[in-house]
């Protein structure tokens, strides 16, 4: 299966963690929505912490290395803390039944956390550039991000989650379709379909910005 190809785990730790995680998931399925469920989730996340940190490290340094550099200087331990908080909230409503489903959920929240940080970093960088351009320019110059650029950025931000994620990984992060497919655990054809849907949505919103087709004589 594709998900199993994405990250290699130390074999002894892998087998012990897998068995322990499955036992917690089985207990969680019988716990209902009481206080015991919250305790089981916390124990589960504590037992899986080493593997979750390995996943965080792999995803962070292979696919989002710029987040490890200034000004963010993100470390895997910081990322793990944020992901655990996300999982604590998510698992109050979502109860994965298998180890594979649990780590798929964890991977999803890792990607969401990193994408959120990358978008925030990009917005802060644009804000800094804007402030610097305003300071450097004469007061009457009206120096600012152009309305068209702002529309394009907003249109990308407003894409559905799946289409936006693929669009940013391909067009912003510069990843290839096979790399995105491996990262997200989907096929290259699915990557292409999501890219196509994203481009169609962007074209429909930004149609007036597209160059007019040349007329044949």
C-alpha positions in Angstrom: 0.0 0.0 0.0 1.2 3.5 -0.8 0.9 4.8 2.8 3.4 2.1 4.0 6.0 3.3 1.5 6.2 6.8 2.7 8.2 6.4 6.0 10.4 3.6 7.3 10.2 2.9 11.0 12.7 1.1 13.3 11.4 -2.5 13.2 11.4 -3.3 16.9 9.8 0.0 18.0 7.4 -0.3 15.1 5.9 -3.7 16.1 5.6 -2.7 19.8 4.0 0.7 19.0 1.6 -0.9 16.5 0.3 -3.4 19.0 0.0 -0.8 21.8 -1.8 1.7 19.5 -4.2 -0.9 18.4 -5.0 -1.9 22.0 -5.7 1.8 22.8 -7.9 2.1 19.7 -9.9 -1.0 20.8 -10.4 0.5 24.3 -11.4 3.8 22.8 -14.1 2.1 20.6 -15.7 0.8 23.8 -15.3 3.9 25.9 -18.1 6.1 24.4 -17.9 9.8 25.1 -17.1 9.9 28.8 -14.0 11.0 30.7 -12.3 7.7 30.2 -12.2 8.3 26.4 -10.2 11.5 27.0 -7.7 9.6 29.2 -7.3 6.8 26.6 -6.7 9.4 23.8 -4.0 11.1 25.9 -2.4 7.7 26.7 -2.6 6.7 23.1 -0.9 9.9 21.9 1.8 9.5 24.6 2.5 5.9 23.5 2.7 6.9 19.8 4.8 10.0 20.5 8.1 8.6 19.2 6.6 7.5 15.9 4.6 10.8 15.6 7.8 12.7 16.1 9.5 10.6 13.4 6.7 11.4 11.0 6.9 15.1 11.9 10.7 15.2 11.3 10.4 13.4 8.0 7.6 15.5 6.6 9.1 18.8 7.9 12.7 18.3 6.6 11.8 16.6 3.4 8.9 18.6 2.2 8.9 21.9 4.2 12.6 22.7 4.9 12.1 26.4 4.5 10.0 26.3 7.7 13.1 25.1 9.6 15.0 28.3 8.6 14.7 31.8 9.9 12.5 33.5 10.7 10.4 30.6 11.8 13.1 28.1 12.8 10.5 25.3 13.3 11.7 22.2 15.1 10.1 18.8 15.0 9.4 18.9 18.8 7.4 22.2 18.4 5.5 20.7 15.4 4.7 17.5 17.4 3.2 19.6 20.2 0.9 21.4 17.8 -0.1 18.2 16.1 -0.9 16.5 19.4 -3.2 19.4 20.3 -4.9 19.0 16.9 -5.3 15.3 17.5 -6.7 15.7 21.0 -9.5 17.9 19.5 -10.0 15.8 16.4 -10.3 12.5 18.2 -13.2 13.8 20.4 -15.3 13.4 17.3 -13.3 11.0 15.1 -12.5 7.5 16.3 -10.1 5.6 14.0 -10.5 1.9 14.3 -7.1 0.7 13.0 -3.5 1.8 13.4 -3.3 2.7 9.7 -6.4 4.9 10.1 -4.9 6.6 13.2 -1.6 7.5 11.5 -3.5 8.6 8.4 -5.4 11.0 10.6 -2.1 12.1 12.2 -0.5 12.7 8.8 -3.5 14.7 7.7 -3.2 17.1 10.7 0.6 17.3 10.2 0.1 18.5 6.6 -2.6 20.9 7.8 -0.3 22.3 10.5 2.6 22.8 8.1 0.4 24.3 5.4 -1.1 26.7 7.9 2.4 27.7 9.0 3.6 28.1 5.4 0.7 30.3 4.5 1.2 32.4 7.6 4.9 32.8 6.9 4.1 33.8 3.3 1.5 36.4 4.4 4.0 37.8 7.0 6.7 38.0 4.3 4.3 39.8 2.0 3.3 42.2 4.8 7.0 43.0 5.5 7.6 43.6 1.8 4.6 45.9 1.7 5.7 47.8 4.8 9.2 48.2 3.4 7.9 49.4 0.0 5.6 51.9 1.7 8.5 53.3 3.8 10.8 53.4 0.8 8.3 55.0 -1.5 7.2 58.7 -1.5 4.0 59.2 0.4 2.1 60.2 -2.8 3.3 57.2 -4.8 0.5 54.9 -3.7 2.9 52.0 -3.5 1.0 48.8 -2.5 0.1 45.3 -3.5 -1.9 45.6 -6.7 -5.6 44.9 -6.6 -5.1 42.1 -9.2 -2.4 40.4 -7.1 -4.6 40.6 -4.0 -7.4 39.0 -5.9 -5.2 36.2 -7.1 -3.9 35.5 -3.5 -7.4 35.6 -2.1 -8.7 33.3 -4.8 -6.0 30.7 -4.0 -6.8 31.0 -0.3 -10.5 30.4 -1.0 -9.9 27.2 -3.0 -11.4 24.0 -1.3 -8.9 22.4 1.0 -7.8 19.5 -1.2 -7.4 21.7 -4.3 -5.6 24.4 -2.4 -3.2 21.9 -0.7 -2.2 20.4 -4.1 -2.0 23.8 -5.8 0.3 25.2 -3.1 2.5 22.1 -3.0 3.0 22.1 -6.8 2.9 25.8 -7.7 4.2 27.4 -4.4 6.5 24.7 -3.0 7.7 23.5 -6.4 7.1 19.8 -5.8 6.5 17.4 -8.7 3.2 15.5 -9.1 4.8 12.2 -8.0 6.3 13.9 -4.9 2.9 15.3 -4.0 1.2 12.0 -4.6 3.7 10.2 -2.3 3.4 12.9 0.4 -0.4 12.9 0.4 -0.8 9.1 -0.1 -2.8 9.5 -3.3 -2.2 8.7 -6.9 -0.5 11.0 -9.4 -3.7 11.0 -11.4 -5.6 12.3 -8.3 -3.0 15.1 -8.0 -3.6 16.0 -11.6 -7.4 16.0 -11.1 -7.1 18.2 -8.1 -4.8 20.6 -9.9 -7.2 20.7 -12.8 -10.2 21.4 -10.6 -8.2 24.2 -8.8 -7.2 25.8 -12.1 -10.8 25.6 -13.3 -12.0 27.3 -10.1 -9.3 30.0 -10.3 -10.1 30.6 -14.0 -13.8 31.1 -13.2 -13.1 33.6 -10.5 -10.3 35.4 -12.3 -11.7 35.1 -15.8 -11.5 38.9 -16.4 -7.7 38.8 -15.7 -7.1 36.2 -18.4 -5.6 37.5 -21.7 -8.2 37.7 -24.4 -7.8 35.0 -27.1 -6.2 36.3 -30.3 -8.5 36.6 -33.2 -7.6 34.7 -36.4 -7.6 36.8 -39.6 
